[in-house]
Amino acid sequence: MMSTGELTLVRPSMGSWVTYGLGTENQNLPAFVALAPSGTTASGEKHWSSAFLPSYTQGTGIATRNATAEKMIENIRSGSTSLREQRRQIELLKAMNADFAGKRGPGEDALDGRIHAFETAFRMQVEAQEAFDITREPTAVRELYGDTEQGRQLLLARRLLERGVRFVQAWHTGWDTHDYNDEEHKKLAKACDQPLAALLTDLKRLGMLDDTLVLWGGEFGRTPTSDNNDVAKKKSIGRDHNAGAFTVWMAGGGVKPGTVYGNTDEFGAIAAENRTEVHDLHATILHLLGMDHTRLTYRYAGRDFRLTDVHGHVVKGILA
């Protein structure tokens, strides 16, 4: 729901909608990159899927467990074929695919996407290794983010944004705690606190924060009541999922600083004041990026789809 605006059906991700609406500023890098811990790049693909949108809007998943650019984007450069020879191969393949598509007629979206993917992969050889090599950053900047996976992710995110990548997702996993909930959340919060502060500081230092929207959030909160289960197994009292009240925060990109919008009931269990649905969040994000969520549509299967479906209102109370 948070990624695509839909609970059950396969729909395009928010990053794909933004890419579809705004395009890219760098033809040598993917327009939409998802930085995910190893193991989630396969299971998480629905979170950066283009679904029925054009294939070029699909997110490119990068496993970030390894610290080096060569490991994150293996085989990006051929060890045996020159760029000139590869260009000739790509052009031949493009001509063959175009001939094949011409015989089959329109509607070959998967083939068009494959042709575009080959072209992007070829162009990435020019710039990707440099962009993904965070050792090129000054030592003080790397220390600001911290030498952790989340630190490397967010420093890499800044480098990609700086080079014209339109949309970057950075994943911090492990928050689905139940037993030992409080202890585990302290560790998780500590792991992402320094890198997040570094990202905002760095974006501001570089003059990028005004036109970069940063969103931090999950997809549910925690109940104010304790589960109190598995006591016999000597596990800590935990807390369950709570989709009725949870928090996200945004910074930069036209958001009013220091603003708190909405409130829960006295127990912290249910959103009670200025309730904001996920579609409202998506409508507001698109507005901050310069798009009207009711007009960003794509015709598929006989109707016009949009990220917010038939819902959503811009939350004007958080706009600068």
N, C-alpha and C positions, 0 to 999 in steps of 0.2 A: 504493500500500500504506500509506504513512504517512498519507494523507488519509482513506482510506475503509476500510482493513483488508482490502482485496481487491486482488490483483495485476492481474486482467484484466477481470472483469465490472463493469458499472456498479452501484455501490452508493452508499448515502447517505454523505455526508462526516461527519467527526467533529463539525463545527460543527452540522450538521443534527440529528445524534443528541442533542447537548447541548441544542439548542433544543427538540427534541421532549420531552426529559426534564424540562427546567426551565422552559420557557416564556420569557416576556420580562417585564421590569420597566418598560418604556416603550412605550406603544401608539403613540407618535408617531414612532418610529424603528424600522428593521428590527431584529429580534432578533439577526441574524447578518450581520456586515459583513466583506467581504474587501477589504483595501486593497492594490491591485496596481499596479505600474508600467503605464503605457499600453502596449497591445499584448498584455498577458497576460490582460486581463479576458475576452476571448473564448476563447482557447486554454486558459485555466485554469479554466473553469467547472466541469469535472468535479471539481475540488478543493473546490468549495463547493456541489456539486449535492445536491439532496434526494432524487433518484432516485425510489424508490417511497414515501418518507415523505410526509406531508402537505406541500403546496406552500408553506405558510407557514414551513416550516423551511429553505427555500432561502436560501442566502447572497446578499447583494446586493453585486455587484462594483463597486468605485469606483476609477477610474483616478486615480492621485495625482501624475502628472507635473506638473500645474498646481498652483500654490500657493494659489490663491484658491478659496473655497467655491463661488462662482458657476460656475467652470470645472469643478470636480470633480462637481458635481451640477447640470448645465445644465437649464434649463427646469423647475426645481422649483416655480417660482411663475409663474402665469399673468399676462401683462401686460395682459390685456383682460377677464378675468372675475373677479368678486369671489368671496371664499370662500363667501358665502351662495348665490350662483348655482351655484357648483361643487358645493356640498352638494346642491342640488336635482337637478343632473345626475347625481351619484353615486347618489342614492336612486332616481331613475328607472331608471338602468342596472341597479342592484341588483335592482329589482322585475322588470325584463324578463328578466334572467339567471335569477332564481329561478323565474319562470314557465316559461322554457325548460327548466331543469333538472328541474322537476316533471313535464314531459311526457316527458322522456327517462328518468326514473327515477334510482336511486342509482348511484354510481360515477363521477360527473363530477368527478374530482379536479382535472383541469386547469382546469375552469370555476370550481370553488371557489377554486383558487389565484389565478385572474385577478381574481375579485371581491375577494379579500383584498388583492391587489397594488394595485388601484385605491384601496382604502380606506387602505392604508399610504401610498401616494403623496400622497393628499390630506392626511393628518395630518402628513406630513413637512414640509409648508409652514410649519407652526407652529413647529417646533423644529429642523429639519435645518440651515438656514442658520446659525443661531446655533452649533450643535454643531460644524459643519465650519469655522467661522471661527476659525482659530488666532491671528489678530491680536488677539483679545480677551484672550489670555494676557499676563501681564506680560513685559516685555522680558527680564528675568533668566531666566524659565522657558524662553522661546524660545531664548535663547542656551545654556541648559543642554543642550537637545536638538540644537542646531545647525541652520543653515539649509540643509539638504540634503533630498533626497526621503525618505530613511529617517528623518531627524530629524522631518520633518513628519508622516510616517506614524505614528510611535510617540507623538508628542504628540497627534495626532488619536485614536489608539487609546485613550489615557488619557481624553480628553474623552468619547469614546463610552461607555466603561466607566462613567465617572462618572455618565452620564445613563441608565444602566440597560440598555445594549446587552449582551446576554448573552455573545456570543462574537465576538471580533475576530481576523481573520488579517491579518498584515502581511507582505508578501513582499519579500525582498531577493534580486534575481536576479543571474545572472552567475557562479555558483559552478561551473558545468560546464566547468571549465578542464582542459586537457590540456597543450598546449604552454605554456611560461612559467608552469607551475602555481604554483611557489613565489612568483614575483614578483606574480602576479595575486592570490593568496590574501592576501598582505600588504595590498594595496590594498583588497580586499573586507572584510577584518577591520577595517581602520582605518575604513572607511565606516560600519560598524554598531556599532563599539565605543562611541563616545560616546553615540549615541542609546539604546543598550541600558542603559548605566550610568545615563543620565538617567531612563529609564522606571522602573527599580527605585528610584532615589532619590526620584523624584516620588511614586510609589505609596506608599512608606513615609512620606513627609512628610504625605500626605493621609490616612493611616490606612487605605489600601485594600489594602495588600500581603497582609494576613492572609487576606482572602477573595477575592483575585485570584490565579489560577494563571498564571504566565508560563512558556511553553515555547519554547525556541529549538532549532532543529535543521533538518537537511536529510534527504535520503533515502539517502545513501551517504557513505562515507568515501573515502580514497585509498589506493592500494597503497603499501606501503613500498619497493617496487622501482620503478626508473625504466623508462619506456617506451623511451627512447633511439631513437625513430623520427624521421623527417624531418630527420635530421642534415644530409643533402645540401642541404636548403632553409634551413639555418642557423637552425633553430628551436631553442629551449631544450629540454633534456631534461624531459619531463613525467611525469605519473603517471596511471594509469588509475582507473576506478571501482572501489570496493571495498565491496560490501554485507555482507561478512563481519565487519566491525568499524568502527563509527563511534560518534560521541558526540552526545548531546543533553543539555541541562541544563534544569532547572526551578527556579523560585524562587517563594516565597510559597505561599499556598493549602494549607498543611498539610505542606509538604515540609521535611525536616530540613536546616537550613543546614549548609554545609561538608561535606557527605557525598559521597564518591566511591563509586560502586557498580559493581563489575565490573572486568575487566581483560582485556587481550589476551595473546597469546603473546609470546615474547621479541622477535619481529620487528615487532609491531604489525599483524599481518596478519589474525588471526582472533580473535574473542571466545572467551576460554578460561575465565575465572572469572566465576561468576554471570551466565551468558549470559541476555540479555533480548531476547525476540522483540518484534516490533511489537505483537502482540496483548497481550502483557504490559504494554507501555507504555500502550496504550489502556485496558486494564482498570484500571491504576493511576490514570490521569487521571480516569476516571469515578468511581473510589472517592474521590479527593480532592475531587471536586465533589459528593459525597454520594449517588452512585448505585452500585448493584450491577450490574456489567456483564452478569451472567447473567440479570437480571430486566428490564433495559431492552430490550424486544423489540417487534417490529412484525410482525403477521401479513400475509404477502403470498405469493401464488402457492402457497397450501396449506401454508406452514410459517412458524414464528416465526423472524424474522431478528434479528440483533443486530450491533453494531459489531465485536465480537470473534468472531463466527460461532460456532464450537464450541471456541474456544481461549481462552487468556489466564489469567494469574495475577497478582494484585496483588503488586507488589514492596514488601513490607513494610519492607525495610531502609532505604528512603528516607523513611518516614513520620515526621513529628515526634511 
